[in-house]
């Protein structure tokens, strides 16, 4: 059972206006957004010294600038060090009610688990053999304490976005400085190179602006409850501005990391499920789950909270295609903290009629809803460009870290955005009354309609190009030439 605290705060017909979402690590609100309440612990308590030493020194480069190598640099060395690791399953009992320590333990065991399991795959890839076979048995001294911590937190015992790879894995270089990725460093890494650090920390930089998303959603719900069109417009404006900022920070990835370096550390983020070429029938966690093979998904940006939140708030979820890829979206909900799962679930219940509620308030609120959805489209389209340059152009292995086929996963969700935008535009045209708009709003809406047609054509041509046996990644990327980012 996970640790969870949801408190009623006021009377409202909307869940998000009547509850608090706090699990001791995350408190989803206007102050924190989706960031943790407190910065993660950089080191484990003294009881876990040998685990701390192992996690600190296991990366390929302990000190990249001085070329000081760690255990993963030498094939077989990490496995030898793991054999000497004590089983801390009893010591963990003393920290079962300490959320920050539990999170730090989860991070440590998650990184160690992926490093141990995927070390053979990494070394095979270094020899030019693609992603080779992984270990398929996790030693009890890792498995048993890891499963105990994961069960307490209420999530699967594998690398994931919140407690391990990203939101629970950073510190500020300058404690008084900003949350810009250049002032962030990951606590744990696999490679230890700047490209890996930048890749991870840009995601945290993006999430540091999520508080405005939460604020705008609550403001919009208050406005909808009071049928106050002006309040709804202002909240949707804030939401749109926040998404523009997130898109701006997302584009920093082109500076923070290098596509050609991504494959070197991507292998360590591979999940068991959907990657049978690497893991076969699954992984046995020794002494757990009756020693039956387990299949968990790997850490992926799809486990982040901002876009699923936006989809639930704006109504994009109603346009998800009914297919296996959408089922994956549902499946990864269990990889988020329980408190975040509840937040997004309640938001969805609150906004099940969001399109209708906004349309009833008139033309301009509907146009701002359109612009918010457009920013979600831009985020996904930008992510799709990353996939083309960081993955498709660098490797022939087409499985995603989360276990999805990478050539169809993001286009599936882009289609949902475009289908919804089409319906919103249709409703706007039906309402008419453009004379009630300011000249600025009207002209921007006309520009959006023109761009929308281009978005549809681009995606259609990209999907056709991806059907060819000899996929040209450069062709797929250049089809987006008018909106490409580098």
N, C-alpha and C positions, 0 to 999 in steps of 0.2 A: 504494500500500500504506500502511495506517495504521500509526502508531507504537503498539506494544502490548507489554505485559510481563505474562505470567501465570506465576507461580512456584508450584511445589509447596511446601507448608508442613508437611503431616503426612499420615499415612495415614488414610484414611476412605473408606467406600463412597459418601459424598456429595461431589460436586464442590466445593460451597461451603465445605466444611471442609478441603479439601486444596489449594486454590489461592488466589493473590492476584490481584486484578484492578486493574491499574495501567497507565496509558498516559502518565504524565508530567504529565497535566493532571488527570485524574480517578483516584482510588483508592477503589474502592467497598469500604467496610469500616465497622466499628462506630464509628470516629472521625469520618469524613467523611460517611457516608451517600452521597448522590449529589451533594453539593457538590464543587467543585474542591478539589484539595489546597491550593492557594494562591489568594489573591485575584487576580483578573485584573489585567493591566497596564492602567493608565489611559491611557497614551500609547504610541505607537509609537516605535521607535528613530529617531534623527536622520536616518537615510537616507530616511525616508518622510515628511519634513516636510510636503510639499504634500498628501499623502493625509490626514495628520492634520488639517491646517488645513481641508480640504474637509469631512471628516466632522464636525468640531467646529462648523462654521458653516452646515451645510446645513439644519438643522432649521428649522421654521417660526418658532419663537421661540428665539433664542439666549439671551435673558434674559426669561423670561415676566413676572417681577415688574416689570421696567422697560419691558416691551413693546418690546424690541429684537428686530427680526425678522432671520431668516436667509434663505438662498437659496431655500428651498422656498416662502417667502411670496410670491414674485414669479414668475409663470408664465414659464417659459423660462430663468430665471436659472441654475438648477442645471445645465441642459444646457450652457449657455455655460461654466460653471466646469469641468465635466467635460471639455470639449474642450481645456482647458489642462493637464489632469492628465498627468504623465509615466507611461509604462508601466514599472512597477517589477519586471517579470518576472525581470530579471537580478539585481537587488539581493536578491530573495527567496532566491536560492540560498545566500546566506551564513547563512540562519537556518533551514534545513531540518531541523536537528537540535535546535532550540530550541523546545520545545512551547509555552511561555508566549508567545513572540513570534508563533508560528504561530497560536495562538488569537486573539491581539489583531489580527493581520492578517485572519484569517477574519471576525471581528466587523466590522472596518472595511469590508471589501469587501462583506459581506453587507448591511449597512445602506445603503451607497452604491448597491449593485445595486437594492435594493427602492425606494429613494428615486428613483433615476433612472428605472427602468421605470414606476413607478406615479405619478410626478408629474402626468402628464396626467389620470389617473383622479382624483387628489385634487382638482385644480382644477375638473374637471367636476362632482364632487360638491359642491364649494363653491358652484357656480352653481345647485345644485338639480337637476342632471341625473342623479343616481344615480352609480354607479361607472362612469365612462367608460372608453374604450379606453386601454390602456397602450402604451408603446413596446414594440416586439417585436424590437429589435436592441440588444444590449448592446455598447458600444464596446470595442475590443480592449484599451485601457489599463485597463479594469476587468476584462474577461472573462479575459484570459490569466493575469494574476497570481492572480486569484481561483481559477480552476480548478487552478492549480499548488498552491496552499495546500490547497484542498479535497481534492485527490487524495492529498496527503501525510498529511492527517488521516484519510482514508478515509471521506469523507462527500460528499453532493451539494453543488455550489456554489450554495447558495441559503440564505436566512434560515432558521435552525433554532433550537431551544430551548436547546441546550447551549453551543455555541461562540459564539453571537451574541446572540439576543434576551434571554436571561435569565441562565443560570448563568455565562456568560462576560461579563456586562454589568452589573457593579455595583461600587460601592465603599461603604465604611462612612463615614458623615458624622463620627461619633466613632469613631476607630480602636479605641478601647478599649471601645466600647459593644456592645450586643447586635445580633442579626441580625433584630430586629424591623423590619418594613417602614418604619417611621417613621425608622429610623436608616440606611436604605439609599437610594442614588441610582443610577439607571442611568447608565452612561458615555455611551451613545449613545441618542438618541431621534429620532423624526420630527417630532412636534409640539412637544415641549419644555414641555408643560403639566403641572401637578400630577396631573391625572387619568390621564395616560399613565404617569407615573412610578410612581404608586401601583399602577396595574394591573399593571405589570411586576414590581414589587418584592414584592407579596404572594405571587407564585408562589415567589420565592426564600425568603421568610419560611417558607412551607410546607415547602420542601425542606430547610430548616435543621434540621428535626426528623426527617429520614429516617434518621439514624444509629441511632435506637432501633428502626426497622423492620428494618434489617440485623441489629442485635444480637439482636432477638427471633427472627428467622428462623434464625440460626445456633444459638441456644440451643435452639429447637424441634427442629432436625435432630440435635443432640447427644442430646437427650432421646429422640427416636425411635430413634436408633441403639442406645441403651442400653435401650430399652423402659421408660423411666422416666416414668410417668404424671405424677408431681408436677412434674418438670422441664418436661414439655411444657405442663402447665397454666400454670405460671409464665411460660413464654415466650409462650404465647398471650395471657395477661393483659397482658404488656408490649406485645405487638403491638396489642391492642385499645386500650390506653391511648394508645399512640403515634398510632393512627388517630383517636382522639377529639381529641388535640391538633392533628393536622393539620386536622381538620374545624373546630375552633375557630379556627385561624389562617385557614383558607379563608374563613370568614364575615367576616373583616376586609375582604374585597373591597367589601362594601357601604359601608364607611367610606372606603376608600382611593381609590375611583374613583366616577364617576357614569355610570349607564347612558346618559344623554342625550349624554354627551361621547364615548362609545366609538367611534361611527361616524367621528369626525373623524380618528382615527389607525388604525382597524382596516384601512382600505384598504391601508395600506402593508405589512400582514402577509399579504396575499393571495398564494396560490401560483399557479403557472401551471397545474398539473394540476387539472382539475375546474372551472376558472373561464374557460371559453372565451369567455364574453361580454366578458371583460376582455382576455384574451391571445390569442384566436383559436387558431391552430394551434401556438403555442409561441413561444419566444424564441431567436433566433440569437445565440450567444456568438461574437462576431467573432474569427476565428483559432483557434477551438476546435471540436471535434466535427465536423470537415469542414463547418463552417458550416451544419449541419442544425439545424432548430428543436428545442429541448429543452423538456421539461415536468417541472418539479419541484414538489413540494408546498410549501406555505407553512408558516411557524412556527405551531404550535398546541400547546395544553396537552396534547393527546393524545401529544405527543412526550416529555412528562415521564416519569419512571421509577417513581414510587411506586406508582401504581395498576396498571400492567402487572406490577410486581414482586409486589404483593399478589395479583393474579389468578393468577400462576404459582405462588406459594407456597400459597395457600389452596385452589386447584383450580377457581376460577371459569372458567378457560380451557376446561375441559371442557364448559361450558354455553354457550359462544359460539354463536349461531345460524350455520348454514352459509349465508352470503349475502354479497353484495357489500360490505356494511359491515364485516363481519368480515375480509374480504380486505384492506380498507384498513388495519385494525389490523396485519396482517402486513406490509403494504407499508411502513408508517412505521418499522418496526424499523431499516431502513437509514439513517434520519435520526438515529439515536442514535450516539454514539461506539462504535467497535468493542468497546471494553472493556466498555461497558454492555450491548451486545448479547450478548456472551459470558456476562456475569453472569446475565442473565435467561434465556438459553438453558440454561445449566447448572442454574439454579434449577428450571426447568421439568422437566428430566430427573430431578432429585433428588426432585421432589414429584409425579411422575406418579401415585402411589398414595396421596396425602396423606389423602384421605377414609378410605380403608380403614385406613391406618396409625393414624390418630387414633382411629377407631371401635374398633379392637382394644384400645385402652387404657381404654375404659369411657365412661360417661355424661358425666361432667363435662368431660373434654377435648373431647368432641364439642360440648357446649354452648358452650364458649369459641371453638371453631371457628366456630360459628354467629354468635356476637357479633362476631367479626372480619369475617366476610362482611357482616354488617349494617352495620358502619361503612363498608365499601367502598360498599355501597348508598347510605348517607347522603351520602358524598362525591359520588357520581355524581348523586344526586338534587339535591344542592345546586348542582352544576355545571349541571344541567338548568334550575334556577331562574335562574341567571345568564344562560343562553342566552335564556330567555324575556324577561328584562328588559333585557339589554344589547344583544340582537340583534333578536329577533323583534318587539319593541315599537318598535324604532327605525328599521328599514329593511325594504323589500320585497325586498331581495336575499337570497336564501335559501341561497347557497353559503357553505360554511365556508372559513376561511383555508387549511385543509389539503385542501380540495377535496371535502368530503363534504356531502350535504344535511343541513342543521342540524336539521331537524324530525324526523329519524329516527335520526341517528347515536347520540346519547346514550341514547334509549329502547332502542335495540338492546342496549346493554351493561347497562342497568338490568334488562332482561328476563333476562339471563344470571344476574345476582345473585339475582333472585327465584326463578328455576328451581332454582338450587343451594340456596338457603335452604329451599325446599320439600322437597327431598330430605333435607337434614340434619334438618329437623324430623320428617320421616317416620321416619328411622332412630332418632332420639331416642325417639319414641313407641313404636317397636318394642322398643327395649331396656327401656324402663320403669325400674323400680327408683328412682323419684323419692325414696323414703324415704332413700336413701343421700346425698342432697344436703342442704346446709345450707338453712335456710328462706330466706335471702337469695337464694341462687342459684336455688332453685326458683321463688320469686315473680318474679324478674327474667325467668326463662325464660317463665313464663306471660304476662308483659307483652309479651315479644318475639313470642309467637305471636299475640296480639291485634293488635299493630301490623303484623305480617306480612300479615294479611288486609286491613288498610287500605292497605298499600303496593300490593298487587295490584290492588285496586279503583281506586285513584288512577291508576295507570298505564294500566289498561284504559280508563278514562273519558277520560284525556288523549289517548290514541291515537285514540279515536273522534272527539274534538273536532278533532284535527289533520287528519282526513280531509275536513272540510267546506271548501268553496271559500272561504267568508268566515270564515277562522280568527279567533277572538277570543282574543288572547293573554292578556287579563285573565281570561277564563274558564279557560283552561288553567292559568294560575298559581294561581287561586283554588281549583281542584279539590284543590290540595295545601294547603289552608288550615290544616289541623291541624299541618302540619310546615313551613310556609313560614317564611322567615327574616327578612323585612321586611314 
